[in-house]
Amino acid sequence: MMVPAEKELRTVLARFAEVRIEHDVRPTGRTSRALENVTYTLCVMTASRTAEEALRTADLLIEQYRTTREGVAQEDETLAA
């Protein structure tokens, strides 16, 4: 799987949350299509087949981004010392 950039993944996750809430509160044909579209995008980005699987994968990716950032910061501190 190609790993999506963190910024793009976070943007799609935010859009998913926004559309999901909007659809749950006031479902219409437009919100249904928007939810289908953003779910599809999230699934493609995470190489997943379902929204649930895509969300789990996205969580793991975000954790990896955080861990990588922390590792780089520690290396920078070591080099600076």
NUVO-621240 format. One line per field, with one value per atom (N, C-alpha, C): x, y, z; residue in one letter; atom name. Coordinates in Angstrom, 2 decimals, decimal comma. Layout:
x	c(X_...)
y	c(Y_...)
z	c(Z_...)
type	c(a_...)
atom	c(CA_...)
***
This chain:
x	c(0,84_0,00_0,89_0,54_1,21_0,68_1,57_1,17_0,79_-0,42_-0,84_-0,08_0,05_0,66_-0,24_0,39_-0,36_-1,41_-1,04_-1,97_-3,21_-3,02_-4,15_-5,03_-4,41_-5,18_-6,01_-5,40_-6,14_-7,28_-7,05_-8,09_-9,29_-9,03_-10,11_-10,83_-10,08_-10,71_-11,63_-11,18_-12,01_-13,26_-13,10_-14,26_-15,22_-14,68_-15,52_-16,35_-15,70_-16,40_-17,49_-17,15_-18,11_-19,34_-19,10_-20,21_-21,00_-20,31_-21,00_-21,97_-21,52_-22,38_-23,55_-23,24_-24,30_-25,34_-24,89_-25,81_-26,62_-26,00_-26,72_-27,78_-27,47_-28,39_-29,53_-29,19_-30,21_-29,93_-30,30_-29,98_-30,78_-30,05_-30,67_-29,92_-30,39_-29,69_-28,30_-28,18_-26,89_-25,91_-26,36_-25,46_-25,10_-26,04_-25,77_-24,68_-24,78_-23,77_-22,42_-22,45_-21,21_-20,53_-21,32_-20,78_-20,20_-20,89_-20,38_-19,05_-18,98_-17,76_-16,57_-16,78_-15,66_-15,27_-16,22_-15,91_-15,07_-15,44_-14,68_-13,24_-13,10_-11,78_-10,94_-11,53_-10,83_-10,41_-11,30_-10,98_-9,83_-9,84_-8,77_-7,45_-7,48_-6,24_-5,62_-6,45_-5,95_-5,95_-6,30_-6,37_-7,28_-8,45_-9,42_-10,70_-11,49_-12,74_-13,98_-13,85_-14,99_-14,56_-15,54_-15,25_-14,60_-15,08_-14,53_-13,06_-12,76_-11,37_-10,51_-11,05_-10,32_-10,02_-10,97_-10,75_-9,68_-9,72_-8,69_-7,30_-7,23_-5,96_-5,47_-6,38_-6,02_-5,47_-6,09_-5,58_-4,16_-3,90_-2,56_-1,55_-1,94_-1,05_-0,73_-1,73_-1,50_-0,57_-0,71_0,19_1,61_1,76_3,08_3,69_2,88_3,38_3,90_3,14_3,52_4,82_4,92_6,12_7,33_7,15_8,25_8,69_7,73_8,06_8,85_8,42_9,11_10,54_10,70_12,03_12,95_12,44_13,24_13,61_12,68_12,96_14,05_14,01_15,05_16,40_16,44_17,69_18,25_17,38_17,82_18,40_17,79_18,29_19,66_19,83_21,10_22,19_21,89_22,87_23,23_22,28_22,51_23,38_23,37_24,13_25,56)
y	c(-1,18_0,00_1,24_2,19_3,48_4,21_4,77_5,45_6,90_7,30_8,68_9,67_10,88_11,94_12,22_12,55_12,78_13,88_14,97_16,09_15,68_14,94_14,52_13,52_12,61_11,64_12,35_13,30_14,04_14,86_15,40_16,17_15,29_14,10_13,18_12,69_12,43_12,01_13,11_14,34_15,46_15,59_15,44_15,51_14,36_13,16_12,01_12,30_12,81_13,11_14,15_15,19_16,26_15,73_14,97_14,45_13,41_12,58_11,55_12,19_13,23_13,93_14,58_15,27_15,93_14,91_13,77_12,75_12,14_11,94_11,38_12,34_13,63_14,64_14,92_15,08_15,45_14,73_13,45_12,68_13,14_13,34_13,68_12,89_12,99_12,36_12,94_14,26_14,92_14,42_14,32_13,86_12,39_11,61_10,21_10,06_10,84_10,80_11,30_12,36_12,91_11,88_11,18_10,15_8,99_8,58_7,53_7,94_9,19_9,67_9,73_10,30_10,43_9,08_8,18_6,82_6,11_6,26_5,66_6,19_7,50_8,12_7,59_7,52_7,02_5,55_4,76_3,35_3,21_4,02_3,96_4,38_5,46_5,96_4,93_4,12_3,17_1,73_1,54_0,19_-0,72_-0,19_-0,92_-1,16_-2,11_-2,45_-1,87_-1,53_-0,97_0,29_1,10_2,32_1,98_0,96_0,57_0,18_-0,62_-1,03_0,19_1,07_2,28_3,17_3,30_4,12_3,50_2,18_1,51_1,70_1,54_1,71_3,15_4,10_5,52_5,80_5,24_5,42_4,89_3,73_3,15_4,02_4,54_5,41_6,69_7,28_8,51_8,23_7,08_6,70_6,54_5,97_5,82_7,19_8,12_9,47_10,10_9,96_10,54_9,93_8,62_7,92_8,35_8,47_8,90_10,31_11,20_12,59_12,62_11,83_11,79_11,25_10,24_9,69_10,69_11,44_12,47_13,57_13,96_15,00_14,55_13,29_12,77_12,75_12,37_12,37_13,77_14,74_16,12_16,61_16,23_16,62_15,99_14,75_14,06_14,71_15,06_15,71_17,10_17,79_19,14_19,13_18,02_17,94_17,74)
z	c(0,00_0,00_0,00_-0,82_-0,77_0,46_1,23_2,46_2,13_2,50_2,21_3,09_2,59_3,39_4,60_5,70_6,93_6,77_6,15_5,99_5,20_4,11_3,30_4,05_4,79_5,56_6,62_7,33_8,36_7,74_6,56_5,87_5,53_5,01_4,66_5,91_6,97_8,23_8,78_8,71_9,18_8,32_7,02_6,12_6,40_6,64_6,96_8,21_9,26_10,51_10,28_9,54_9,26_8,52_7,47_6,65_7,43_8,20_8,99_9,98_10,67_11,62_10,90_9,81_9,04_8,57_8,08_7,59_8,74_9,90_11,04_11,57_11,54_12,07_11,10_9,82_8,84_7,52_7,44_6,23_5,01_3,93_2,65_1,57_0,37_-0,75_-0,91_-0,69_-0,82_0,23_1,49_2,54_2,35_1,82_1,55_0,49_-0,59_-1,65_-1,13_-0,34_0,21_1,12_1,92_2,81_1,99_0,95_0,08_-0,55_-1,02_-1,69_-0,74_0,44_1,37_1,94_2,11_2,57_1,51_0,27_-0,83_-0,83_-0,70_-0,69_0,47_1,64_2,82_2,62_2,04_1,79_0,79_-0,26_-1,25_-0,61_0,16_0,80_1,74_2,37_3,37_2,87_1,60_1,01_1,82_2,16_2,98_2,19_2,69_2,01_2,70_3,98_4,71_5,45_5,81_6,56_7,90_8,56_9,85_9,73_8,74_8,50_8,14_7,32_6,92_8,13_9,03_10,23_11,14_11,28_12,09_11,47_10,15_9,45_9,57_9,43_9,56_10,95_11,97_13,33_13,47_12,89_12,95_12,21_11,06_10,29_11,05_11,67_12,43_13,61_14,23_15,32_14,78_13,60_12,99_12,68_12,17_11,90_13,20_14,28_15,56_16,06_15,99_16,44_15,62_14,33_13,45_13,80_14,02_14,40_15,70_16,67_17,96_17,80_16,96_16,71_16,05_15,11_14,43_15,41_16,27_17,26_18,22_18,62_19,54_18,85_17,58_16,83_16,72_16,47_16,36_17,68_18,79_20,10_20,36_19,97_20,15_19,33_18,09_17,22_17,74_18,33_18,83_20,09_20,80_22,07_21,84)
type	c(m_m_m_m_m_m_v_v_v_p_p_p_a_a_a_e_e_e_k_k_k_e_e_e_l_l_l_r_r_r_t_t_t_v_v_v_l_l_l_a_a_a_r_r_r_f_f_f_a_a_a_e_e_e_v_v_v_r_r_r_i_i_i_e_e_e_h_h_h_d_d_d_v_v_v_r_r_r_p_p_p_t_t_t_g_g_g_r_r_r_t_t_t_s_s_s_r_r_r_a_a_a_l_l_l_e_e_e_n_n_n_v_v_v_t_t_t_y_y_y_t_t_t_l_l_l_c_c_c_v_v_v_m_m_m_t_t_t_a_a_a_s_s_s_r_r_r_t_t_t_a_a_a_e_e_e_e_e_e_a_a_a_l_l_l_r_r_r_t_t_t_a_a_a_d_d_d_l_l_l_l_l_l_i_i_i_e_e_e_q_q_q_y_y_y_r_r_r_t_t_t_t_t_t_r_r_r_e_e_e_g_g_g_v_v_v_a_a_a_q_q_q_e_e_e_d_d_d_e_e_e_t_t_t_l_l_l_a_a_a_a_a_a)
atom	c(N_CA_C_N_CA_C_N_CA_C_N_CA_C_N_CA_C_N_CA_C_N_CA_C_N_CA_C_N_CA_C_N_CA_C_N_CA_C_N_CA_C_N_CA_C_N_CA_C_N_CA_C_N_CA_C_N_CA_C_N_CA_C_N_CA_C_N_CA_C_N_CA_C_N_CA_C_N_CA_C_N_CA_C_N_CA_C_N_CA_C_N_CA_C_N_CA_C_N_CA_C_N_CA_C_N_CA_C_N_CA_C_N_CA_C_N_CA_C_N_CA_C_N_CA_C_N_CA_C_N_CA_C_N_CA_C_N_CA_C_N_CA_C_N_CA_C_N_CA_C_N_CA_C_N_CA_C_N_CA_C_N_CA_C_N_CA_C_N_CA_C_N_CA_C_N_CA_C_N_CA_C_N_CA_C_N_CA_C_N_CA_C_N_CA_C_N_CA_C_N_CA_C_N_CA_C_N_CA_C_N_CA_C_N_CA_C_N_CA_C_N_CA_C_N_CA_C_N_CA_C_N_CA_C_N_CA_C_N_CA_C_N_CA_C_N_CA_C_N_CA_C_N_CA_C_N_CA_C_N_CA_C_N_CA_C_N_CA_C_N_CA_C_N_CA_C_N_CA_C_N_CA_C)
***
